[in-house]
């Protein structure tokens, strides 16, 4: 260290490994034992060794930076998603760079193609595709860098993709309500779509609706426009909760059962929506004189935050969860314990998602593949072969909490 700055050779000597092994360990390459990687990282910290990014990029053509693009930072779901992806990327010796789109296809296009760093700094990108539609030519926009889509839900993948267990998870959620004794179940999430339209569902909420539809039909329970309510966020969930509550109250009135708490409806949602009267009006559009009275006893929601909204909306009309209606969500990124009642949910495996996504993108980077072409086929063991787009679906578990508990 004549210059006073430690070199890669200094780190290798301190760790007792070759410079090549030290380089591979610092860059998160496969084939290095975890115990060896730990020794190299410890030696780098001890010597205060810093990789010269400019020199490294000139030599290897790689930055070891992975671009993560999500819809937003504010929600607990995206906070947990980016945290999990960042942790997995960092564990491979790579560096995450995170950006948000606010659900805008234009912002996604800018992040992929017009970001000041996009053309030269990123080795690859992981993009959460929900809300971006199917018309954006994502694989062409990012300049050929390796790309993994999260929840793209394409019938025929055009790039590597890791999907949530949308259909099977929502089917399990509805089945759970049925197992708890529910026989009139409302679905909150995607707008109503006939079974034939759901055959070619290509977004997460449509797939979740398809799973719910299948479970209802298996149990010979109704699936039609009267049991489906659109709503993907807390405020929409409150609106759906009001509409569901009005159906329940109308059914009670038809059966001569007294309704409780109706006077609270006029104040419902005042703290959560821009116009409280507008929320009640939205629910009133589904009142007994215009839509059928239905004594719903279960609600299956396409995500947890719609479910929290539904519980609030039902409470505004004096309808109790789980005593009167059982409610289940989807995602499971919050513990659910801060809510009353705590929320039953389909908890998805974000750790598995991160491992799948980073495995896919690292493999493409190591192979030197660019949009289905190999840039180093001449010196690769896989010369002449290019991996087709791969797809994986992550696991889930049903977490039962108070919102679907049978109270005796």
The 8 nearest C-alpha neighbors of each residue, nearest first, counted from 0:
[[1, 3, 2, 5, 4, 6, 9, 8],
 [0, 2, 3, 4, 5, 6, 9, 8],
 [3, 1, 0, 4, 5, 6, 9, 48],
 [2, 4, 0, 1, 5, 6, 46, 48],
 [5, 3, 2, 0, 6, 48, 1, 47],
 [6, 4, 0, 48, 9, 46, 3, 7],
 [7, 5, 9, 8, 4, 10, 48, 0],
 [6, 8, 10, 9, 11, 18, 5, 21],
 [9, 7, 11, 6, 10, 18, 12, 17],
 [8, 10, 6, 12, 7, 11, 5, 13],
 [11, 9, 7, 13, 8, 12, 42, 43],
 [10, 12, 8, 16, 18, 14, 21, 9],
 [13, 11, 15, 9, 14, 10, 8, 16],
 [12, 14, 10, 11, 15, 42, 9, 16],
 [15, 13, 11, 39, 12, 16, 38, 42],
 [14, 16, 12, 13, 11, 17, 10, 39],
 [17, 15, 11, 14, 20, 12, 21, 18],
 [16, 18, 20, 19, 11, 21, 15, 12],
 [17, 19, 21, 11, 20, 8, 22, 7],
 [20, 18, 22, 17, 21, 23, 16, 11],
 [21, 19, 23, 17, 22, 18, 24, 16],
 [20, 22, 18, 24, 11, 19, 23, 39],
 [23, 21, 19, 25, 20, 24, 18, 26],
 [22, 24, 20, 28, 26, 21, 25, 19],
 [25, 23, 36, 21, 27, 22, 26, 20],
 [24, 26, 22, 23, 27, 92, 21, 40],
 [27, 25, 92, 23, 24, 28, 22, 93],
 [26, 28, 92, 91, 24, 25, 23, 93],
 [29, 27, 23, 26, 24, 30, 31, 91],
 [28, 30, 31, 27, 23, 24, 32, 91],
 [29, 31, 32, 28, 23, 24, 33, 27],
 [32, 30, 29, 24, 33, 36, 35, 28],
 [33, 31, 35, 34, 36, 30, 29, 24],
 [32, 34, 36, 35, 37, 31, 38, 24],
 [33, 35, 37, 32, 36, 38, 31, 39],
 [36, 34, 38, 32, 37, 33, 39, 31],
 [35, 37, 33, 24, 39, 38, 34, 40],
 [36, 38, 34, 40, 35, 39, 41, 33],
 [39, 37, 41, 35, 36, 40, 14, 42],
 [38, 40, 42, 36, 14, 41, 37, 21],
 [39, 41, 43, 37, 42, 38, 36, 44],
 [40, 42, 38, 44, 39, 43, 37, 45],
 [43, 41, 45, 39, 40, 44, 10, 14],
 [44, 42, 48, 40, 46, 41, 45, 10],
 [43, 45, 47, 41, 42, 46, 40, 48],
 [44, 46, 42, 43, 47, 41, 48, 40],
 [45, 47, 43, 48, 44, 42, 5, 10],
 [48, 46, 44, 45, 43, 49, 5, 42],
 [49, 47, 43, 46, 5, 44, 50, 6],
 [50, 48, 51, 47, 43, 5, 6, 52],
 [49, 51, 52, 48, 55, 7, 54, 25],
 [52, 50, 54, 53, 55, 49, 56, 48],
 [51, 53, 55, 54, 50, 56, 62, 57],
 [52, 54, 56, 55, 51, 57, 62, 58],
 [55, 53, 57, 51, 56, 52, 58, 50],
 [54, 56, 52, 58, 53, 57, 59, 51],
 [55, 57, 60, 61, 53, 59, 58, 62],
 [58, 56, 54, 55, 60, 59, 53, 61],
 [57, 59, 55, 56, 60, 54, 61, 53],
 [58, 60, 56, 61, 57, 55, 62, 54],
 [61, 59, 56, 57, 58, 62, 55, 122],
 [62, 60, 56, 59, 63, 122, 55, 57],
 [61, 63, 64, 56, 120, 122, 121, 52],
 [64, 62, 93, 61, 122, 94, 65, 26],
 [63, 65, 94, 121, 62, 95, 122, 93],
 [66, 64, 95, 123, 124, 121, 122, 96],
 [65, 67, 124, 96, 97, 95, 121, 125],
 [68, 66, 97, 125, 124, 96, 126, 98],
 [69, 67, 126, 98, 99, 97, 125, 127],
 [70, 68, 99, 127, 71, 126, 100, 98],
 [69, 71, 100, 101, 102, 99, 127, 68],
 [72, 70, 99, 101, 69, 73, 100, 77],
 [71, 73, 77, 78, 74, 99, 70, 69],
 [74, 72, 71, 75, 78, 77, 76, 70],
 [75, 73, 76, 77, 72, 78, 71, 79],
 [74, 76, 78, 77, 79, 73, 332, 333],
 [77, 75, 79, 74, 78, 332, 80, 330],
 [78, 76, 80, 79, 74, 75, 72, 81],
 [77, 79, 75, 81, 76, 80, 72, 82],
 [78, 80, 82, 76, 77, 81, 75, 83],
 [81, 79, 77, 83, 82, 78, 76, 84],
 [82, 80, 84, 83, 78, 79, 85, 77],
 [81, 83, 79, 85, 80, 84, 78, 86],
 [82, 84, 86, 80, 81, 85, 79, 350],
 [83, 85, 353, 81, 87, 86, 82, 88],
 [86, 84, 88, 82, 87, 83, 95, 81],
 [85, 87, 83, 89, 84, 88, 82, 90],
 [86, 88, 90, 84, 89, 85, 353, 83],
 [89, 87, 85, 91, 90, 93, 86, 84],
 [88, 90, 93, 86, 92, 91, 87, 94],
 [89, 91, 87, 88, 92, 86, 93, 27],
 [92, 90, 27, 89, 88, 93, 87, 28],
 [93, 91, 27, 26, 89, 90, 25, 94],
 [94, 92, 89, 63, 88, 91, 64, 27],
 [93, 95, 64, 89, 65, 63, 88, 96],
 [96, 94, 65, 85, 64, 66, 97, 88],
 [97, 95, 66, 67, 65, 94, 64, 98],
 [98, 96, 67, 68, 66, 95, 99, 81],
 [97, 99, 68, 67, 69, 96, 100, 110],
 [100, 98, 69, 71, 70, 68, 101, 72],
 [99, 101, 70, 106, 102, 103, 107, 69],
 [100, 102, 70, 71, 103, 99, 106, 69],
 [103, 101, 70, 100, 130, 131, 104, 71],
 [102, 104, 106, 105, 101, 100, 107, 131],
 [105, 103, 107, 131, 106, 108, 102, 135],
 [104, 106, 108, 103, 107, 109, 100, 110],
 [105, 107, 109, 100, 103, 108, 104, 110],
 [108, 106, 104, 110, 109, 105, 100, 111],
 [107, 109, 105, 111, 106, 110, 112, 104],
 [110, 108, 113, 106, 112, 107, 111, 114],
 [111, 109, 107, 114, 108, 112, 113, 106],
 [112, 110, 141, 108, 109, 140, 117, 107],
 [111, 113, 109, 141, 140, 110, 108, 114],
 [114, 112, 109, 110, 115, 111, 117, 108],
 [113, 115, 110, 117, 116, 109, 112, 111],
 [116, 114, 117, 113, 118, 119, 112, 110],
 [117, 115, 120, 114, 118, 119, 121, 113],
 [118, 116, 114, 119, 115, 120, 121, 112],
 [119, 117, 116, 120, 142, 112, 115, 121],
 [118, 120, 117, 116, 121, 122, 115, 62],
 [119, 121, 116, 117, 62, 118, 122, 64],
 [122, 120, 64, 123, 65, 117, 66, 119],
 [121, 123, 64, 65, 63, 61, 62, 144],
 [124, 122, 145, 144, 65, 121, 146, 66],
 [123, 125, 66, 146, 65, 67, 126, 147],
 [124, 126, 147, 67, 146, 148, 66, 68],
 [127, 125, 68, 148, 128, 149, 67, 69],
 [128, 126, 149, 69, 148, 129, 68, 150],
 [127, 129, 151, 131, 149, 126, 150, 148],
 [130, 128, 131, 127, 150, 151, 202, 203],
 [129, 131, 132, 102, 128, 103, 104, 70],
 [130, 132, 104, 129, 128, 102, 103, 133],
 [133, 131, 130, 134, 135, 129, 128, 104],
 [132, 134, 135, 131, 153, 136, 201, 151],
 [135, 133, 132, 136, 131, 137, 104, 130],
 [134, 136, 137, 133, 132, 104, 131, 108],
 [137, 135, 139, 138, 134, 140, 133, 108],
 [136, 138, 140, 139, 135, 141, 108, 111],
 [139, 137, 140, 136, 141, 143, 370, 158],
 [140, 138, 137, 136, 141, 142, 143, 370],
 [139, 141, 137, 112, 142, 138, 111, 136],
 [140, 142, 111, 112, 143, 139, 144, 138],
 [143, 141, 140, 144, 139, 118, 112, 138],
 [142, 144, 370, 369, 141, 139, 145, 138],
 [143, 145, 123, 142, 369, 141, 146, 122],
 [146, 144, 123, 363, 360, 369, 124, 143],
 [147, 145, 124, 123, 125, 144, 148, 360],
 [146, 148, 125, 159, 160, 126, 124, 356],
 [149, 147, 160, 126, 151, 127, 125, 128],
 [148, 150, 127, 161, 151, 162, 160, 128],
 [149, 151, 162, 152, 128, 163, 161, 129],
 [150, 152, 128, 149, 153, 148, 129, 160],
 [153, 151, 201, 150, 202, 154, 162, 203],
 [154, 152, 155, 156, 201, 151, 202, 157],
 [153, 155, 156, 152, 201, 199, 200, 151],
 [154, 156, 153, 157, 152, 388, 158, 390],
 [157, 155, 153, 158, 388, 154, 159, 160],
 [156, 158, 388, 155, 159, 153, 138, 387],
 [159, 157, 388, 156, 160, 147, 146, 138],
 [158, 160, 388, 389, 147, 390, 148, 146],
 [161, 159, 148, 390, 147, 149, 158, 162],
 [162, 160, 391, 149, 390, 392, 150, 356],
 [163, 161, 150, 392, 149, 391, 160, 393],
 [162, 164, 165, 393, 392, 150, 161, 347],
 [165, 163, 168, 167, 166, 392, 393, 394],
 [164, 166, 207, 163, 168, 206, 167, 203],
 [165, 167, 210, 207, 206, 169, 168, 164],
 [166, 168, 170, 169, 164, 165, 210, 171],
 [169, 167, 171, 164, 165, 170, 166, 172],
 [170, 168, 172, 207, 171, 210, 166, 211],
 [169, 171, 210, 211, 167, 173, 214, 168],
 [170, 172, 174, 168, 169, 173, 175, 167],
 [173, 171, 169, 175, 170, 174, 168, 176],
 [174, 172, 176, 175, 170, 171, 211, 299],
 [173, 175, 177, 171, 176, 172, 178, 214],
 [174, 176, 178, 172, 173, 177, 171, 179],
 [177, 175, 179, 173, 174, 178, 181, 297],
 [176, 178, 181, 174, 180, 179, 175, 173],
 [177, 179, 175, 180, 176, 174, 181, 173],
 [180, 178, 176, 177, 181, 175, 405, 403],
 [179, 181, 177, 178, 182, 176, 405, 296],
 [182, 180, 177, 176, 296, 297, 179, 183],
 [181, 183, 184, 177, 180, 296, 220, 297],
 [184, 182, 295, 296, 181, 297, 294, 185],
 [183, 185, 297, 298, 295, 296, 182, 186],
 [184, 186, 298, 226, 227, 297, 299, 187],
 [187, 185, 227, 299, 298, 300, 228, 226],
 [188, 186, 300, 228, 229, 230, 227, 301],
 [189, 187, 230, 301, 229, 231, 300, 204],
 [190, 188, 229, 204, 205, 191, 208, 230],
 [189, 191, 229, 228, 192, 188, 227, 230],
 [190, 192, 227, 224, 189, 193, 228, 229],
 [191, 193, 196, 190, 197, 194, 224, 195],
 [194, 192, 196, 195, 197, 191, 223, 224],
 [193, 195, 197, 196, 192, 198, 209, 212],
 [194, 196, 198, 197, 193, 199, 192, 200],
 [197, 195, 193, 198, 194, 192, 199, 200],
 [196, 198, 200, 194, 199, 195, 209, 192],
 [197, 199, 195, 196, 200, 194, 209, 193],
 [200, 198, 197, 201, 196, 154, 195, 206],
 [199, 201, 197, 205, 206, 198, 202, 196],
 [202, 200, 152, 153, 199, 154, 205, 203],
 [203, 201, 152, 205, 204, 200, 206, 151],
 [202, 204, 206, 205, 165, 207, 152, 150],
 [203, 205, 207, 189, 206, 202, 208, 188],
 [206, 204, 208, 207, 202, 200, 203, 189],
 [207, 205, 209, 166, 203, 208, 204, 165],
 [206, 208, 166, 165, 204, 210, 169, 209],
 [207, 209, 205, 211, 206, 210, 212, 204],
 [210, 208, 206, 212, 207, 211, 197, 205],
 [211, 209, 166, 170, 207, 213, 169, 208],
 [212, 210, 170, 208, 214, 213, 209, 169],
 [211, 213, 209, 215, 210, 214, 208, 216],
 [212, 214, 216, 210, 211, 215, 217, 209],
 [213, 215, 217, 211, 170, 216, 212, 174],
 [216, 214, 220, 212, 218, 213, 217, 219],
 [215, 217, 219, 213, 218, 214, 220, 212],
 [216, 218, 214, 219, 215, 213, 220, 212],
 [217, 219, 215, 216, 220, 214, 177, 174],
 [220, 218, 216, 217, 215, 221, 214, 222],
 [219, 221, 215, 218, 216, 222, 182, 183],
 [222, 220, 223, 215, 219, 216, 226, 183],
 [221, 223, 212, 215, 226, 220, 216, 224],
 [224, 222, 225, 226, 221, 227, 191, 193],
 [223, 225, 227, 226, 191, 222, 192, 228],
 [226, 224, 223, 227, 291, 290, 222, 228],
 [225, 227, 185, 224, 223, 186, 222, 228],
 [228, 226, 186, 224, 191, 225, 185, 187],
 [229, 227, 187, 239, 186, 190, 188, 230],
 [228, 230, 190, 188, 189, 187, 227, 231],
 [231, 229, 188, 235, 236, 187, 232, 305],
 [230, 232, 188, 305, 235, 302, 301, 236],
 [233, 231, 305, 235, 304, 234, 236, 230],
 [232, 234, 308, 305, 236, 304, 235, 237],
 [235, 233, 237, 236, 232, 308, 271, 238],
 [236, 234, 230, 238, 232, 237, 233, 239],
 [235, 237, 308, 305, 309, 233, 239, 234],
 [238, 236, 308, 312, 309, 240, 234, 235],
 [239, 237, 235, 241, 240, 236, 278, 282],
 [238, 240, 236, 242, 241, 237, 228, 243],
 [241, 239, 309, 312, 237, 313, 243, 238],
 [240, 242, 312, 244, 282, 238, 239, 243],
 [241, 243, 282, 239, 245, 244, 240, 285],
 [244, 242, 240, 246, 245, 241, 239, 247],
 [243, 245, 241, 247, 242, 246, 313, 240],
 [244, 246, 248, 242, 247, 243, 286, 249],
 [247, 245, 292, 293, 249, 243, 244, 248],
 [246, 248, 294, 244, 250, 245, 293, 249],
 [249, 247, 251, 245, 250, 246, 244, 258],
 [248, 250, 252, 292, 246, 251, 247, 287],
 [251, 249, 292, 253, 247, 248, 252, 293],
 [252, 250, 256, 248, 254, 249, 253, 255],
 [251, 253, 255, 249, 254, 250, 256, 248],
 [254, 252, 250, 251, 255, 249, 256, 292],
 [253, 255, 251, 252, 256, 250, 249, 257],
 [254, 256, 252, 253, 251, 257, 250, 258],
 [257, 255, 251, 252, 254, 258, 253, 250],
 [258, 256, 255, 259, 252, 251, 248, 254],
 [259, 257, 248, 256, 251, 261, 260, 252],
 [258, 260, 317, 261, 257, 316, 318, 262],
 [259, 261, 317, 316, 262, 263, 258, 315],
 [262, 260, 316, 263, 264, 259, 317, 258],
 [261, 263, 260, 264, 265, 316, 266, 259],
 [262, 264, 261, 265, 266, 260, 315, 316],
 [265, 263, 267, 266, 316, 262, 315, 261],
 [264, 266, 263, 267, 262, 279, 276, 275],
 [267, 265, 264, 263, 269, 268, 275, 315],
 [268, 266, 264, 315, 269, 265, 263, 275],
 [267, 269, 271, 270, 275, 272, 266, 278],
 [270, 268, 275, 267, 271, 272, 266, 274],
 [271, 269, 268, 272, 275, 273, 267, 274],
 [272, 270, 268, 269, 234, 273, 275, 233],
 [273, 271, 274, 275, 268, 269, 270, 234],
 [272, 274, 275, 271, 269, 270, 277, 278],
 [275, 273, 277, 276, 272, 278, 269, 268],
 [274, 276, 269, 278, 277, 268, 272, 273],
 [277, 275, 279, 278, 274, 280, 265, 269],
 [278, 276, 280, 274, 275, 279, 281, 273],
 [279, 277, 281, 275, 280, 276, 238, 282],
 [278, 280, 282, 276, 281, 277, 283, 275],
 [279, 281, 283, 277, 282, 278, 276, 284],
 [282, 280, 278, 284, 279, 283, 277, 238],
 [281, 283, 242, 279, 241, 280, 284, 285],
 [284, 282, 280, 286, 285, 281, 279, 242],
 [285, 283, 281, 282, 286, 280, 289, 242],
 [284, 286, 283, 290, 282, 242, 289, 287],
 [287, 285, 283, 284, 288, 289, 245, 290],
 [286, 288, 290, 249, 289, 292, 291, 246],
 [287, 289, 286, 290, 291, 285, 292, 249],
 [290, 288, 287, 286, 285, 291, 284, 283],
 [291, 289, 285, 287, 286, 288, 292, 225],
 [292, 290, 287, 293, 246, 289, 225, 288],
 [291, 293, 246, 250, 249, 287, 247, 290],
 [294, 292, 246, 250, 247, 295, 291, 249],
 [295, 293, 247, 250, 296, 246, 183, 292],
 [296, 294, 183, 293, 184, 297, 247, 185],
 [295, 297, 324, 181, 183, 325, 184, 323],
 [296, 298, 184, 325, 324, 181, 295, 326],
 [299, 297, 185, 326, 184, 186, 325, 300],
 [298, 300, 186, 327, 326, 187, 173, 185],
 [301, 299, 187, 328, 306, 302, 188, 186],
 [300, 302, 188, 329, 187, 328, 204, 207],
 [303, 301, 329, 328, 300, 304, 305, 330],
 [302, 304, 328, 306, 329, 305, 330, 307],
 [305, 303, 233, 307, 306, 232, 302, 308],
 [304, 306, 236, 233, 232, 308, 231, 307],
 [305, 307, 303, 309, 304, 308, 328, 300],
 [308, 306, 304, 310, 309, 305, 303, 233],
 [309, 307, 236, 237, 233, 305, 311, 306],
 [308, 310, 240, 236, 237, 312, 306, 311],
 [311, 309, 313, 307, 308, 312, 314, 306],
 [310, 312, 308, 314, 309, 313, 237, 315],
 [313, 311, 240, 237, 309, 241, 315, 314],
 [312, 314, 240, 318, 310, 315, 316, 311],
 [313, 315, 317, 311, 318, 316, 312, 319],
 [316, 314, 312, 313, 267, 264, 317, 263],
 [317, 315, 260, 261, 314, 264, 313, 318],
 [316, 318, 260, 314, 315, 259, 319, 313],
 [319, 317, 313, 314, 316, 323, 320, 244],
 [318, 320, 323, 322, 321, 314, 317, 324],
 [321, 319, 324, 322, 325, 323, 402, 310],
 [320, 322, 325, 402, 324, 323, 403, 319],
 [323, 321, 320, 319, 324, 406, 325, 405],
 [324, 322, 319, 321, 320, 318, 296, 325],
 [323, 325, 296, 321, 297, 320, 322, 319],
 [324, 326, 321, 297, 403, 402, 320, 296],
 [327, 325, 298, 402, 297, 403, 299, 324],
 [326, 328, 343, 299, 344, 300, 298, 342],
 [329, 327, 303, 344, 300, 302, 306, 301],
 [328, 330, 302, 345, 344, 303, 301, 331],
 [331, 329, 346, 347, 332, 345, 302, 303],
 [332, 330, 346, 333, 344, 345, 329, 347],
 [331, 333, 330, 76, 334, 79, 75, 346],
 [334, 332, 335, 331, 75, 76, 336, 330],
 [333, 335, 336, 332, 331, 337, 342, 341],
 [336, 334, 341, 342, 333, 337, 338, 343],
 [335, 337, 341, 334, 338, 342, 339, 340],
 [338, 336, 335, 339, 341, 334, 340, 333],
 [339, 337, 341, 336, 340, 335, 342, 307],
 [340, 338, 341, 337, 336, 342, 401, 402],
 [339, 341, 401, 338, 402, 342, 320, 321],
 [342, 340, 338, 336, 335, 339, 401, 400],
 [343, 341, 335, 402, 400, 344, 401, 340],
 [344, 342, 400, 399, 327, 398, 402, 328],
 [345, 343, 328, 329, 327, 398, 331, 346],
 [344, 346, 329, 397, 330, 396, 331, 398],
 [345, 347, 331, 330, 396, 395, 344, 397],
 [346, 348, 395, 330, 349, 394, 345, 331],
 [349, 347, 351, 350, 394, 395, 393, 352],
 [350, 348, 352, 351, 347, 353, 80, 83],
 [351, 349, 353, 352, 348, 83, 354, 84],
 [350, 352, 354, 349, 348, 353, 355, 393],
 [351, 353, 349, 355, 350, 354, 393, 356],
 [354, 352, 84, 356, 350, 351, 355, 357],
 [353, 355, 351, 357, 352, 356, 358, 350],
 [356, 354, 358, 352, 353, 357, 351, 359],
 [357, 355, 353, 359, 358, 354, 352, 360],
 [356, 358, 360, 354, 359, 355, 361, 353],
 [359, 357, 355, 361, 356, 360, 354, 362],
 [360, 358, 356, 362, 357, 361, 355, 363],
 [359, 361, 357, 363, 362, 358, 145, 364],
 [362, 360, 364, 358, 363, 359, 357, 365],
 [361, 363, 365, 359, 360, 364, 358, 366],
 [364, 362, 366, 360, 368, 361, 365, 145],
 [363, 365, 361, 367, 362, 366, 360, 368],
 [366, 364, 362, 367, 363, 361, 368, 28],
 [367, 365, 363, 368, 364, 362, 373, 375],
 [368, 366, 364, 374, 365, 375, 373, 363],
 [369, 367, 373, 372, 363, 366, 374, 371],
 [368, 370, 372, 143, 371, 144, 373, 145],
 [371, 369, 143, 372, 368, 145, 144, 138],
 [370, 372, 369, 385, 368, 373, 387, 386],
 [373, 371, 369, 368, 370, 374, 385, 367],
 [372, 374, 368, 376, 375, 367, 369, 385],
 [373, 375, 367, 368, 376, 372, 369, 366],
 [374, 376, 377, 373, 367, 378, 379, 366],
 [377, 375, 382, 379, 373, 378, 383, 374],
 [376, 378, 375, 379, 382, 383, 374, 380],
 [379, 377, 376, 375, 380, 382, 381, 374],
 [380, 378, 382, 381, 376, 377, 375, 366],
 [379, 381, 382, 378, 376, 377, 383, 366],
 [380, 382, 379, 384, 383, 376, 385, 366],
 [383, 381, 376, 379, 380, 384, 377, 378],
 [382, 384, 376, 381, 385, 373, 377, 379],
 [385, 383, 382, 381, 386, 373, 376, 372],
 [384, 386, 371, 387, 372, 373, 383, 368],
 [385, 387, 388, 384, 371, 389, 363, 368],
 [386, 388, 389, 385, 371, 158, 159, 157],
 [389, 387, 159, 158, 157, 156, 386, 390],
 [390, 388, 159, 387, 160, 391, 158, 156],
 [389, 391, 160, 161, 159, 388, 392, 156],
 [390, 392, 161, 162, 160, 393, 389, 355],
 [393, 391, 162, 163, 161, 164, 394, 390],
 [394, 392, 163, 352, 164, 348, 351, 162],
 [393, 395, 348, 347, 164, 392, 396, 351],
 [396, 394, 347, 346, 348, 345, 397, 393],
 [395, 397, 346, 345, 398, 347, 394, 348],
 [396, 398, 345, 344, 346, 399, 395, 172],
 [399, 397, 344, 343, 396, 345, 400, 346],
 [400, 398, 343, 397, 344, 403, 401, 404],
 [399, 401, 343, 342, 402, 341, 403, 398],
 [400, 402, 404, 341, 340, 403, 342, 343],
 [401, 403, 321, 342, 326, 340, 325, 343],
 [404, 402, 325, 401, 321, 326, 343, 400],
 [405, 403, 401, 402, 406, 321, 400, 399],
 [404, 406, 407, 403, 179, 321, 322, 401],
 [407, 405, 404, 322, 321, 403, 401, 323],
 [406, 405, 322, 404, 321, 323, 179, 403]]
